[in-house]
Amino acid sequence: MTIIGRVAGRKMLLTVVMGGVVAFGAGCSNSDKAASVNGEEITKQEVYDKLYKQNGSAMLDSLITEKIVNLESAKKKVKVSDKEVDAEVKKLQESYGGEDALNQQLTSSGLTIADVKDDLAVNLKIKKLMEPDIKITEKEMKDYFNTNKASYAAAEQVKASHILVETKAKADEVKKKLDAGESFDELANEYSTEDATKDKGGDLGYFGKGEMTAAFEKAAFSLKEGEISDPVKTEFGYHIIKVVDKKAAQPAVYEENKKEVKAAILDQKTQDTYSDWMEKTKKKYKVKNYLEIES
């Protein structure tokens, strides 16, 4: 996603610029080796210069922008709370398919969740700074809602728990104990091979159609609330499924979604007008790019 590339680039530029400053400040010469090939040296300064030429200008612009945003936020008393940043992190996790998927992407990029939170905080400040000048009419909101109505409708959902085992014989054993009145939660903890859910009584939360493998979905949606299935075979093994709750499909209602509609339009207008806003805001500050002057 863009945010990861942006944070990664900013982090790299800090290494380049600070590395160069340290080298010059310590009086290091080109004999300060980074590597050698057949005795031919590659200096650290060559590495810094190459990295800066490839990415430095754009990333330094990003750092300058961030500084301007922070100064403008301080001037206008714009603040971003940890709660707001955490809400944005949750949205980001959902867009990646969950917390684990995002963490894997961050790790492969050499980043941490703290890096992402810093970037999200800047984005939130920008939105708050720009919002007073962005006008959104009732007509715009209704038009947007009608165009995107399907995305605001609530699909039928099931809340279920399951016990996953490897063999049919083991599944039959578990089902027999359940029929005898033993606790589903306790049996999930004892028998289930799925580590992510066994300690939570096999709880899968709510899910809609298309989110689970076909055989599992068919069984779950056919059960009534409180019912427990016979063993269901999937590519993962054998499941005993218990339906805890069901939510019927709900049509989209404008009045119930006004807040989300307005937020979506605000996001779009913020993106569309950001460049002009930043150009105008930048003129309020004396910006000197010393690396540009040196080059």
PAFI-271574 format. One record per residue (C-alpha): residue number from 1; residue in three letters; z, x, y. Coordinates in steps of 0.02 Angstrom, whole numbers. Each point is the difference from the previous one (the first is absolute). Layout:
<recs>
+-----+------+--------+--------+--------+
: pos : code :      z :      x :      y :
+-----+------+--------+--------+--------+
: NUM :  ala :      Z :      X :      Y :
...
+-----+------+--------+--------+--------+
</recs>
This chain:
<recs>
+-----+------+--------+--------+--------+
: pos : code :      z :      x :      y :
+-----+------+--------+--------+--------+
:   1 :  met :      0 :      0 :      0 :
:   2 :  thr :    -27 :     56 :    180 :
:   3 :  ile :    183 :     21 :     38 :
:   4 :  ile :     23 :    130 :   -136 :
:   5 :  gly :   -149 :    100 :     60 :
:   6 :  arg :     65 :     -8 :    177 :
:   7 :  val :    176 :     58 :    -44 :
:   8 :  ala :    -68 :    135 :   -116 :
:   9 :  gly :   -114 :     65 :    136 :
:  10 :  arg :    138 :      1 :    128 :
:  11 :  lys :    115 :     92 :   -119 :
:  12 :  met :   -136 :    129 :    -36 :
:  13 :  leu :    -32 :     29 :    185 :
:  14 :  leu :    185 :     32 :     31 :
:  15 :  thr :     -8 :    135 :   -133 :
:  16 :  val :   -156 :     75 :     79 :
:  17 :  val :     61 :     -2 :    179 :
:  18 :  met :    178 :     51 :    -37 :
:  19 :  gly :    -59 :    132 :   -122 :
:  20 :  gly :   -111 :     73 :    134 :
:  21 :  val :    141 :     -3 :    128 :
:  22 :  val :    118 :     87 :   -121 :
:  23 :  ala :   -131 :    132 :    -38 :
:  24 :  phe :    -33 :     38 :    183 :
:  25 :  gly :    183 :    -11 :     49 :
:  26 :  ala :     49 :    126 :   -133 :
:  27 :  gly :   -135 :    120 :     57 :
:  28 :  cys :    -91 :     -9 :   -166 :
:  29 :  ser :   -171 :     80 :    -15 :
:  30 :  asn :   -149 :    -33 :   -111 :
:  31 :  ser :     84 :    107 :   -133 :
:  32 :  asp :    112 :   -149 :    -36 :
:  33 :  lys :    -84 :    -45 :   -164 :
:  34 :  ala :    -24 :   -173 :    -74 :
:  35 :  ala :   -105 :     63 :   -147 :
:  36 :  ser :   -117 :    139 :    -55 :
:  37 :  val :   -158 :     15 :   -104 :
:  38 :  asn :    -37 :    172 :    -73 :
:  39 :  gly :    112 :     72 :    134 :
:  40 :  glu :    -89 :    -95 :    141 :
:  41 :  glu :    134 :    -91 :     99 :
:  42 :  ile :      2 :   -181 :     57 :
:  43 :  thr :    127 :    -13 :    140 :
:  44 :  lys :    114 :   -144 :     41 :
:  45 :  gln :    -79 :    -10 :    170 :
:  46 :  glu :   -171 :    -28 :    -80 :
:  47 :  val :     75 :   -143 :    -99 :
:  48 :  tyr :     77 :    -78 :    158 :
:  49 :  asp :   -163 :     18 :     96 :
:  50 :  lys :   -102 :    -79 :   -140 :
:  51 :  leu :    117 :   -146 :    -20 :
:  52 :  tyr :      5 :    -32 :    187 :
:  53 :  lys :   -190 :      2 :     14 :
:  54 :  gln :    -15 :   -125 :   -143 :
:  55 :  asn :    135 :   -125 :     49 :
:  56 :  gly :    101 :     64 :    145 :
:  57 :  ser :    -81 :    -88 :    147 :
:  58 :  ala :     13 :   -175 :    -73 :
:  59 :  met :    176 :     25 :    -63 :
:  60 :  leu :     61 :     74 :    163 :
:  61 :  asp :    -71 :   -153 :     88 :
:  62 :  ser :    103 :   -105 :   -120 :
:  63 :  leu :    158 :     96 :     47 :
:  64 :  ile :    -38 :    -19 :    185 :
:  65 :  thr :    -25 :   -187 :    -25 :
:  66 :  glu :    165 :    -13 :    -91 :
:  67 :  lys :     89 :     90 :    141 :
:  68 :  ile :    -77 :   -118 :    128 :
:  69 :  val :     51 :   -152 :   -102 :
:  70 :  asn :    180 :     62 :    -13 :
:  71 :  leu :      9 :     36 :    188 :
:  72 :  glu :    -75 :   -168 :     44 :
:  73 :  ser :    120 :    -87 :   -120 :
:  74 :  ala :    150 :     86 :     80 :
:  75 :  lys :    -63 :    -48 :    173 :
:  76 :  lys :    -21 :   -183 :    -48 :
:  77 :  lys :    156 :     -5 :   -110 :
:  78 :  val :   -101 :    -41 :   -155 :
:  79 :  lys :     98 :     31 :   -160 :
:  80 :  val :    -39 :    -16 :   -185 :
:  81 :  ser :    140 :    -36 :   -123 :
:  82 :  asp :     21 :     67 :   -176 :
:  83 :  lys :    -16 :   -179 :    -61 :
:  84 :  glu :   -171 :    -18 :     81 :
:  85 :  val :    -60 :    165 :    -75 :
:  86 :  asp :     65 :    -49 :   -172 :
:  87 :  ala :    -97 :   -165 :     11 :
:  88 :  glu :   -159 :     99 :     34 :
:  89 :  val :     37 :    116 :   -145 :
:  90 :  lys :     15 :   -152 :   -113 :
:  91 :  lys :   -171 :    -62 :     57 :
:  92 :  leu :    -73 :    172 :    -34 :
:  93 :  gln :     77 :      4 :   -174 :
:  94 :  glu :    -75 :   -170 :    -38 :
:  95 :  ser :   -172 :     58 :     57 :
:  96 :  tyr :     11 :    145 :   -125 :
:  97 :  gly :     59 :   -111 :   -142 :
:  98 :  gly :    186 :     40 :     10 :
:  99 :  glu :    127 :    132 :     49 :
: 100 :  asp :    -40 :    115 :   -146 :
: 101 :  ala :   -187 :      0 :     38 :
: 102 :  leu :     32 :     46 :    183 :
: 103 :  asn :    123 :    136 :    -47 :
: 104 :  gln :   -127 :     75 :   -120 :
: 105 :  gln :   -131 :      4 :    138 :
: 106 :  leu :    124 :     80 :    121 :
: 107 :  thr :     49 :    132 :   -127 :
: 108 :  ser :   -182 :     46 :    -35 :
: 109 :  ser :    -26 :     17 :    188 :
: 110 :  gly :    154 :    111 :     22 :
: 111 :  leu :     90 :   -132 :    104 :
: 112 :  thr :    163 :    -97 :     -4 :
: 113 :  ile :     44 :   -177 :     46 :
: 114 :  ala :     86 :     72 :    154 :
: 115 :  asp :   -168 :     65 :     62 :
: 116 :  val :    -76 :   -173 :    -19 :
: 117 :  lys :    148 :    -83 :     88 :
: 118 :  asp :    -24 :    114 :    150 :
: 119 :  asp :   -182 :    -52 :     12 :
: 120 :  leu :     38 :   -184 :    -22 :
: 121 :  ala :    130 :     10 :    139 :
: 122 :  val :   -134 :     68 :    119 :
: 123 :  asn :   -119 :   -140 :    -52 :
: 124 :  leu :    133 :   -131 :     34 :
: 125 :  lys :     36 :     74 :    172 :
: 126 :  ile :   -185 :     -8 :     42 :
: 127 :  lys :     -8 :   -183 :    -51 :
: 128 :  lys :    154 :    -43 :    104 :
: 129 :  leu :    -70 :     93 :    151 :
: 130 :  met :   -167 :    -88 :    -12 :
: 131 :  glu :     61 :   -175 :    -45 :
: 132 :  pro :     45 :    -61 :    176 :
: 133 :  asp :   -182 :     23 :     55 :
: 134 :  ile :    -76 :    -86 :   -152 :
: 135 :  lys :    -31 :   -186 :     19 :
: 136 :  ile :    -15 :   -113 :   -151 :
: 137 :  thr :    -46 :   -184 :     24 :
: 138 :  glu :     41 :   -148 :   -110 :
: 139 :  lys :   -186 :    -26 :    -29 :
: 140 :  glu :    -20 :    180 :    -61 :
: 141 :  met :    144 :    -25 :   -121 :
: 142 :  lys :    -69 :   -163 :    -70 :
: 143 :  asp :   -174 :     73 :    -18 :
: 144 :  tyr :     70 :    153 :    -91 :
: 145 :  phe :    106 :   -110 :   -113 :
: 146 :  asn :   -147 :   -112 :    -47 :
: 147 :  thr :   -110 :    151 :    -38 :
: 148 :  asn :    135 :     81 :   -108 :
: 149 :  lys :     81 :   -157 :    -69 :
: 150 :  ala :    -11 :     51 :   -182 :
: 151 :  ser :    106 :    155 :     30 :
: 152 :  tyr :    143 :   -108 :     67 :
: 153 :  ala :      4 :   -121 :   -146 :
: 154 :  ala :    135 :     28 :   -131 :
: 155 :  ala :    -67 :     13 :   -178 :
: 156 :  glu :     93 :    -65 :   -151 :
: 157 :  gln :    133 :    125 :    -54 :
: 158 :  val :    116 :     28 :   -147 :
: 159 :  lys :    162 :     98 :     -3 :
: 160 :  ala :     27 :     71 :   -174 :
: 161 :  ser :     96 :    127 :   -101 :
: 162 :  his :    -59 :     83 :   -159 :
: 163 :  ile :     56 :    106 :   -146 :
: 164 :  leu :   -133 :    123 :    -56 :
: 165 :  val :      5 :     76 :   -175 :
: 166 :  glu :   -122 :     99 :   -105 :
: 167 :  thr :    -17 :   -105 :   -158 :
: 168 :  lys :    -16 :   -182 :    -50 :
: 169 :  ala :    147 :     20 :   -119 :
: 170 :  lys :    112 :     60 :    141 :
: 171 :  ala :    -61 :   -141 :    113 :
: 172 :  asp :     40 :   -128 :   -135 :
: 173 :  glu :    174 :     76 :    -18 :
: 174 :  val :     31 :    -17 :    187 :
: 175 :  lys :    -67 :   -179 :      5 :
: 176 :  lys :    113 :    -50 :   -144 :
: 177 :  lys :    152 :     64 :     97 :
: 178 :  leu :    -56 :    -93 :    155 :
: 179 :  asp :    -20 :   -161 :   -100 :
: 180 :  ala :    178 :     27 :    -63 :
: 181 :  gly :     61 :     -1 :    179 :
: 182 :  glu :     19 :    185 :     40 :
: 183 :  ser :    -21 :     58 :    181 :
: 184 :  phe :   -178 :     39 :     56 :
: 185 :  asp :     64 :    129 :    125 :
: 186 :  glu :    104 :     90 :   -129 :
: 187 :  leu :   -140 :      2 :   -128 :
: 188 :  ala :   -121 :     66 :    131 :
: 189 :  asn :    118 :    142 :     37 :
: 190 :  glu :     21 :     38 :   -185 :
: 191 :  tyr :   -177 :    -21 :    -66 :
: 192 :  ser :   -130 :     11 :    139 :
: 193 :  thr :   -105 :    157 :      7 :
: 194 :  glu :    -44 :    -26 :    183 :
: 195 :  asp :    122 :    111 :     96 :
: 196 :  ala :    -46 :    -74 :    170 :
: 197 :  thr :     65 :   -174 :    -43 :
: 198 :  lys :    118 :     11 :   -151 :
: 199 :  asp :    155 :     34 :    107 :
: 200 :  lys :    -42 :   -154 :    106 :
: 201 :  gly :    -11 :   -120 :   -147 :
: 202 :  gly :   -187 :     26 :     -9 :
: 203 :  asp :    -25 :    -77 :    174 :
: 204 :  leu :   -181 :      9 :     61 :
: 205 :  gly :     25 :   -102 :    157 :
: 206 :  tyr :   -132 :   -123 :     60 :
: 207 :  phe :   -183 :     27 :    -41 :
: 208 :  gly :   -161 :    -99 :     17 :
: 209 :  lys :   -153 :    -18 :   -107 :
: 210 :  gly :   -103 :    158 :    -19 :
: 211 :  glu :    150 :    116 :     16 :
: 212 :  met :     44 :     14 :   -185 :
: 213 :  thr :   -101 :     34 :   -156 :
: 214 :  ala :    -90 :   -157 :    -61 :
: 215 :  ala :    104 :    -43 :   -153 :
: 216 :  phe :    164 :     26 :     93 :
: 217 :  glu :    -60 :   -106 :    147 :
: 218 :  lys :    -58 :   -143 :   -111 :
: 219 :  ala :    167 :     -9 :    -88 :
: 220 :  ala :    105 :     15 :    158 :
: 221 :  phe :    -93 :   -136 :     95 :
: 222 :  ser :      3 :   -119 :   -149 :
: 223 :  leu :    190 :      6 :    -17 :
: 224 :  lys :    119 :   -118 :     89 :
: 225 :  glu :    144 :     63 :    105 :
: 226 :  gly :    136 :     66 :   -117 :
: 227 :  glu :   -112 :     11 :   -153 :
: 228 :  ile :    -18 :    156 :   -107 :
: 229 :  ser :   -163 :     45 :    -86 :
: 230 :  asp :    -38 :     53 :   -176 :
: 231 :  pro :    -56 :    183 :    -13 :
: 232 :  val :   -156 :     32 :    106 :
: 233 :  lys :   -111 :    146 :    -47 :
: 234 :  thr :    -82 :    107 :    136 :
: 235 :  glu :    -64 :    178 :      9 :
: 236 :  phe :    178 :     53 :     46 :
: 237 :  gly :     86 :    -72 :   -153 :
: 238 :  tyr :     88 :   -166 :    -35 :
: 239 :  his :     83 :    -99 :    139 :
: 240 :  ile :    132 :   -135 :     -4 :
: 241 :  ile :    -21 :    -91 :    167 :
: 242 :  lys :    128 :   -109 :     89 :
: 243 :  val :    -55 :   -103 :    151 :
: 244 :  val :    140 :     -5 :    128 :
: 245 :  asp :    -85 :    -96 :    141 :
: 246 :  lys :   -169 :    -70 :     51 :
: 247 :  lys :    -79 :    -27 :    172 :
: 248 :  ala :   -142 :   -123 :     19 :
: 249 :  ala :   -152 :     47 :    104 :
: 250 :  gln :     19 :    -43 :    185 :
: 251 :  pro :   -142 :    -28 :    124 :
: 252 :  ala :     -6 :    101 :    160 :
: 253 :  val :     85 :    -85 :    149 :
: 254 :  tyr :    -35 :     68 :    174 :
: 255 :  glu :    172 :    -36 :     75 :
: 256 :  glu :     85 :     93 :   -143 :
: 257 :  asn :   -107 :    154 :     23 :
: 258 :  lys :    -13 :     17 :    190 :
: 259 :  lys :    109 :    155 :      5 :
: 260 :  glu :   -106 :     91 :   -131 :
: 261 :  val :   -163 :    -56 :     82 :
: 262 :  lys :     55 :     63 :    170 :
: 263 :  ala :     56 :    167 :    -75 :
: 264 :  ala :   -169 :     21 :    -86 :
: 265 :  ile :    -96 :    -33 :    162 :
: 266 :  leu :    115 :    117 :     95 :
: 267 :  asp :    -33 :    138 :   -127 :
: 268 :  gln :   -188 :    -23 :     19 :
: 269 :  lys :      4 :     -4 :    190 :
: 270 :  thr :    114 :    152 :      3 :
: 271 :  gln :   -127 :     97 :   -103 :
: 272 :  asp :   -147 :    -62 :    104 :
: 273 :  thr :     77 :     47 :    169 :
: 274 :  tyr :    103 :    153 :    -50 :
: 275 :  ser :   -126 :    132 :     58 :
: 276 :  asp :    -15 :    -75 :    175 :
: 277 :  trp :    188 :    -21 :     13 :
: 278 :  met :     34 :    180 :    -52 :
: 279 :  glu :   -131 :     68 :    120 :
: 280 :  lys :     80 :    -97 :    143 :
: 281 :  thr :    177 :     50 :    -50 :
: 282 :  lys :    -46 :    184 :    -21 :
: 283 :  lys :    -50 :      8 :    184 :
: 284 :  lys :    182 :    -28 :     48 :
: 285 :  tyr :     49 :    168 :    -76 :
: 286 :  lys :    -44 :    181 :     36 :
: 287 :  val :    -72 :     61 :   -165 :
: 288 :  lys :    -37 :    185 :    -26 :
: 289 :  asn :    -79 :     56 :   -163 :
: 290 :  tyr :     37 :    187 :     -5 :
: 291 :  leu :    -89 :     28 :   -164 :
: 292 :  glu :   -158 :    -76 :     75 :
: 293 :  ile :     17 :    115 :    151 :
: 294 :  glu :     20 :    152 :   -113 :
: 295 :  ser :   -154 :    -44 :   -102 :
+-----+------+--------+--------+--------+
</recs>
